[in-house]
Amino acid sequence: MKTTRKTNPRSGNRAKILCADPHRRLSETLASRLRQAPNIRAESVTNANAIIDKLVRAAENKDPFTFLILEMRLSRTSSGEVTPGCGLDVLRALSNAATFHYPLLAWPQAVIFYVQSPRYEDAVRCLGAGATDYLPKFGPSGESNIERLLESCQDLITEVQPQKQAQREWLKQHYPTLVKQFPGTFVAPVPTKVARGAAITGTRLDEDHTLIVGDSYAAVQREIMQNGVLRWEQLPVFNVIKPTKTPH
């Protein structure tokens, strides 16, 4: 599916991103890395209350944060215990418009989860609650996924929103099949017509899509960029989380 890439009209100003991670050094390092992009401002916090406080103050000052990067495991307060689902609680609070008199994010529900311990069940819950993306901090071989996170941020800033929404709907529809057949991998769905033109022999998912499958985001991107046709397509790459085994 080839579309003309346009600048989102909301991206005239630099995006303002809030990074939340329970480890202060990681949160500050992530914000520092994001600030290297010329179109991004970034700040960091370490707990759920600090997230809401910062969002409220920024909104009251008419300089709201554009979107939020969240760890799933957070504490409610600076001295509180880190709990597994606290990040999802934050997303649900932001989704509850009746809680506040004004939106706390400039782009409603623009939330990316960037997690230390990815779980298939968590990915389903976060995406189902309206998160834009769910990314592990590390790939299957232990490599950092920071570049994938940066790309996801840039997608939010510049991507045509109807195209992005269509990709999310495609992922929601096909995720159960992807988990059964390709757990723990990265996949890029290629429209069948494009796949024929590119002469690729990927895995056929259905009549409409052929998959490029790799064990890392970099491997899939490398295959795309090495193909003279695919490199010009706006192909999304999805991380298929491996389901966790539950004891019997």
VONU-338345 format. One line per field, with one value per residue (C-alpha): z, y, x; residue in three letters; residue number from 1. Coordinates in Angstrom, 3 decimals, padded with zeros to 6 digits. Layout:
N
w: (Z	...)
v: (Y	...)
u: (X	...)
code: (Ala	...)
pos: (NUM	...)
//
This chain:
248
w: (000.000	-001.231	000.044	-000.226	002.998	004.306	007.317	009.935	010.376	014.127	013.694	012.859	016.282	017.968	019.629	023.427	024.860	028.463	029.261	032.301	033.680	037.330	036.909	036.933	034.921	032.181	032.068	031.811	029.242	027.064	027.238	026.397	023.367	022.124	022.455	019.855	017.224	016.046	016.152	019.696	023.209	025.991	029.783	032.207	035.349	037.417	038.841	038.009	040.178	038.625	035.163	035.950	037.786	034.838	032.316	034.325	034.777	031.098	029.992	032.381	030.920	027.411	026.467	026.729	026.101	022.661	023.739	026.417	026.560	029.380	031.136	032.175	035.626	037.627	041.164	042.075	044.082	044.286	047.363	046.442	045.318	041.610	040.359	037.032	035.742	036.867	033.365	032.103	034.979	033.753	030.224	031.536	033.577	030.493	028.517	031.053	029.692	032.557	035.032	033.742	032.438	029.499	027.568	029.241	025.965	022.822	020.870	022.768	023.823	022.015	024.286	023.461	025.883	026.029	028.376	030.036	030.276	027.276	027.582	024.910	027.372	028.270	024.608	023.968	027.018	026.190	022.512	023.421	025.845	023.055	023.183	019.912	020.179	022.482	022.164	024.147	025.185	023.817	020.835	020.947	020.809	023.514	021.113	022.068	020.413	020.873	017.111	016.729	019.491	017.805	014.543	016.305	017.765	014.347	012.929	015.472	014.539	010.747	009.757	007.963	010.701	008.572	007.342	010.901	012.059	009.202	010.273	013.870	012.694	010.516	013.471	015.783	013.226	012.462	015.805	017.042	013.819	014.003	017.599	016.680	013.622	014.307	018.081	019.151	015.662	013.738	010.689	007.858	005.919	002.203	-000.032	-002.456	-005.547	-004.184	-003.214	-006.785	-008.195	-005.714	-006.564	-002.915	-001.672	001.819	003.855	002.494	005.318	003.317	-000.176	000.444	002.270	002.175	005.271	005.636	008.858	010.839	014.309	014.836	013.678	012.005	010.027	008.583	007.767	006.089	003.798	002.946	002.170	000.042	-002.272	-004.936	-004.828	-001.120	000.017	-001.453	000.308	003.740	005.264	008.987	011.051	013.969	016.944	017.653	021.387	022.394	024.770	028.283	029.504	032.475	034.967	035.075)
v: (000.000	003.038	006.411	009.890	010.752	014.144	016.185	016.003	019.471	019.108	018.853	022.506	022.906	020.624	017.634	017.620	014.118	012.924	009.788	007.725	004.932	003.850	004.035	007.705	007.203	005.309	007.880	010.784	008.976	008.284	011.921	013.066	010.769	012.041	015.653	014.964	015.033	018.623	018.314	016.912	018.339	015.756	015.580	012.652	011.387	008.216	007.590	007.809	010.819	012.775	011.944	013.352	016.385	017.299	016.781	018.945	021.801	021.750	021.759	024.619	026.609	025.969	024.005	020.404	017.367	015.890	012.287	009.961	007.097	004.700	001.725	-000.834	-001.216	002.019	003.151	005.526	007.776	008.435	006.225	003.672	000.078	-000.600	-002.537	-004.374	-002.715	000.862	002.118	000.767	002.542	005.811	005.180	004.455	007.659	009.650	007.913	008.962	012.393	012.989	013.027	016.338	019.595	019.632	017.079	016.356	015.339	017.450	014.246	012.141	008.704	009.172	006.746	004.435	001.630	000.915	-002.016	-004.015	-007.259	-007.589	-009.925	-010.808	-010.352	-006.860	-005.900	-006.902	-004.971	-001.820	-001.710	-002.551	000.380	002.728	002.839	003.745	001.230	-001.421	-001.992	-004.078	-002.253	-005.102	-007.423	-011.249	-011.134	-008.486	-005.570	-002.196	-001.215	002.512	003.110	001.416	003.656	006.774	005.723	005.161	008.677	010.155	008.188	009.837	013.260	012.957	009.973	010.459	009.521	007.546	005.363	004.801	003.925	001.433	-000.234	-000.524	-002.057	-004.536	-005.533	-005.948	-008.188	-010.414	-010.452	-013.810	-015.487	-013.799	-014.957	-018.560	-018.660	-016.135	-015.625	-013.605	-012.228	-008.975	-008.893	-006.450	-007.041	-006.367	-006.008	-008.934	-006.714	-004.934	-008.262	-009.536	-006.370	-006.660	-010.362	-011.372	-014.890	-014.106	-015.976	-015.671	-014.578	-014.282	-013.308	-009.681	-009.808	-011.446	-011.213	-010.396	-012.124	-011.597	-012.192	-008.456	-005.112	-004.392	-007.662	-006.852	-003.275	-004.526	-006.806	-003.945	-001.515	-004.042	-004.399	-001.705	-001.702	-002.152	000.635	003.184	001.761	002.929	-000.566	-000.916	-003.386	-005.043	-006.851	-010.095	-010.729	-014.359	-015.515	-016.249	-019.809	-020.155	-022.981	-025.738)
u: (000.000	001.855	000.716	002.125	003.850	002.811	003.702	001.005	-000.499	-000.003	003.764	004.440	006.055	008.554	006.925	007.072	007.551	007.416	009.470	008.498	010.681	011.151	014.939	015.912	019.093	017.235	014.460	016.913	019.070	016.037	014.919	018.454	018.565	015.208	016.360	019.050	016.293	015.740	011.955	011.676	011.668	011.742	011.511	011.641	009.882	010.033	006.534	002.832	002.004	004.865	003.479	000.027	001.469	003.694	000.915	-001.492	000.999	001.950	-001.703	-002.538	000.369	-001.014	002.106	000.829	002.971	002.468	002.758	004.048	006.558	005.675	007.219	004.599	006.179	005.977	005.304	002.490	004.839	008.580	008.892	006.235	006.619	006.957	003.927	003.544	000.366	000.845	001.677	-001.639	-003.402	-001.874	-003.142	-006.633	-006.581	-005.644	-008.389	-011.014	-011.907	-014.346	-011.465	-010.085	-011.519	-009.069	-006.963	-003.625	-001.985	-002.049	-002.741	-005.310	-004.034	-000.709	001.143	004.036	004.871	008.628	009.069	011.813	009.805	007.459	004.488	001.968	-000.889	000.344	000.683	-002.934	-004.157	-002.172	-003.109	-006.694	-006.747	-005.681	-001.872	-000.190	002.661	004.124	007.871	010.373	013.546	015.642	015.374	015.608	019.421	019.713	020.202	018.737	015.464	016.103	016.213	012.828	011.468	012.829	011.202	007.893	008.162	008.863	005.930	003.669	005.012	004.962	002.816	-000.485	-002.945	-005.489	-002.616	-001.398	-004.904	-005.261	-002.005	-003.224	-006.508	-004.581	-002.403	-005.395	-007.119	-004.115	-002.274	-003.689	-002.491	000.904	001.390	000.597	002.847	005.632	006.041	009.074	009.779	009.468	007.197	006.506	003.262	003.685	000.608	000.531	000.676	003.758	005.343	004.965	006.531	009.390	009.878	010.068	009.387	008.189	005.588	002.049	-000.265	-003.484	-004.605	-003.731	-000.392	003.010	005.201	008.860	009.884	013.091	014.498	015.142	013.819	017.157	017.018	013.586	014.576	017.748	015.727	013.372	016.184	018.068	015.059	014.828	011.010	010.278	012.619	010.192	007.145	006.008	006.036	005.337	007.371	005.600	007.108	005.200	005.493	006.006	003.210	004.356	003.948	001.651	002.307	-000.298)
code: (Met	Lys	Thr	Thr	Arg	Lys	Thr	Asn	Pro	Arg	Ser	Gly	Asn	Arg	Ala	Lys	Ile	Leu	Cys	Ala	Asp	Pro	His	Arg	Arg	Leu	Ser	Glu	Thr	Leu	Ala	Ser	Arg	Leu	Arg	Gln	Ala	Pro	Asn	Ile	Arg	Ala	Glu	Ser	Val	Thr	Asn	Ala	Asn	Ala	Ile	Ile	Asp	Lys	Leu	Val	Arg	Ala	Ala	Glu	Asn	Lys	Asp	Pro	Phe	Thr	Phe	Leu	Ile	Leu	Glu	Met	Arg	Leu	Ser	Arg	Thr	Ser	Ser	Gly	Glu	Val	Thr	Pro	Gly	Cys	Gly	Leu	Asp	Val	Leu	Arg	Ala	Leu	Ser	Asn	Ala	Ala	Thr	Phe	His	Tyr	Pro	Leu	Leu	Ala	Trp	Pro	Gln	Ala	Val	Ile	Phe	Tyr	Val	Gln	Ser	Pro	Arg	Tyr	Glu	Asp	Ala	Val	Arg	Cys	Leu	Gly	Ala	Gly	Ala	Thr	Asp	Tyr	Leu	Pro	Lys	Phe	Gly	Pro	Ser	Gly	Glu	Ser	Asn	Ile	Glu	Arg	Leu	Leu	Glu	Ser	Cys	Gln	Asp	Leu	Ile	Thr	Glu	Val	Gln	Pro	Gln	Lys	Gln	Ala	Gln	Arg	Glu	Trp	Leu	Lys	Gln	His	Tyr	Pro	Thr	Leu	Val	Lys	Gln	Phe	Pro	Gly	Thr	Phe	Val	Ala	Pro	Val	Pro	Thr	Lys	Val	Ala	Arg	Gly	Ala	Ala	Ile	Thr	Gly	Thr	Arg	Leu	Asp	Glu	Asp	His	Thr	Leu	Ile	Val	Gly	Asp	Ser	Tyr	Ala	Ala	Val	Gln	Arg	Glu	Ile	Met	Gln	Asn	Gly	Val	Leu	Arg	Trp	Glu	Gln	Leu	Pro	Val	Phe	Asn	Val	Ile	Lys	Pro	Thr	Lys	Thr	Pro	His)
pos: (1	2	3	4	5	6	7	8	9	10	11	12	13	14	15	16	17	18	19	20	21	22	23	24	25	26	27	28	29	30	31	32	33	34	35	36	37	38	39	40	41	42	43	44	45	46	47	48	49	50	51	52	53	54	55	56	57	58	59	60	61	62	63	64	65	66	67	68	69	70	71	72	73	74	75	76	77	78	79	80	81	82	83	84	85	86	87	88	89	90	91	92	93	94	95	96	97	98	99	100	101	102	103	104	105	106	107	108	109	110	111	112	113	114	115	116	117	118	119	120	121	122	123	124	125	126	127	128	129	130	131	132	133	134	135	136	137	138	139	140	141	142	143	144	145	146	147	148	149	150	151	152	153	154	155	156	157	158	159	160	161	162	163	164	165	166	167	168	169	170	171	172	173	174	175	176	177	178	179	180	181	182	183	184	185	186	187	188	189	190	191	192	193	194	195	196	197	198	199	200	201	202	203	204	205	206	207	208	209	210	211	212	213	214	215	216	217	218	219	220	221	222	223	224	225	226	227	228	229	230	231	232	233	234	235	236	237	238	239	240	241	242	243	244	245	246	247	248)
//
